[in-house]
Amino acid sequence: STLVYKQYFKFFRFEYASAIAVVMTGVLLLVSLPYIRMISREE
């Protein structure tokens, strides 16, 4: 997330920062959804 911040505010590379943010969101979803399903099955 600091990479996104630096690219956006320090270097004004808005397109690159947006692309990184989208990829990070996708990775976070891929990691968190199986975990949430696993936790909900245990309850």
N, C-alpha and C positions, 0 to 999 in steps of 0.2 A: 504494500500500500504506500510505502514511502517512495517507491519508484514512480508510482502514478502521480503522487504529489509533486515530486521534483520535475517530472516531465511536463506537467500541466502548468505549474506556477513559476518554476525557475527558468525553464527553457522554452515555454510557450508552444509546446508540441501537443496541441489539443487532440489531434487525430490519434497519435500514438498512445497517449494517456487513456483515451476512451477505449481503444482496442485492448489495452492491458486490463482495464477495469472489467470489460466484458468477459475476457478469458478467465480472470480471477473469480468472477461470479459463477461461471460455468463449473470451474474446478471445485469451488466451495459447495455447489449444489450436488455434484457427483459424489463428494465425500460425505456430506451431511444427510442426504436422503436415505441411504442404506442404514446409517446409524439411527436415525429417527424411527425407521421401520422396525429395527431390532429392539429398540427400547419400548415401542408401543406393543410389541408382541409379548414382552415379559410381564406387562401389567395385566 
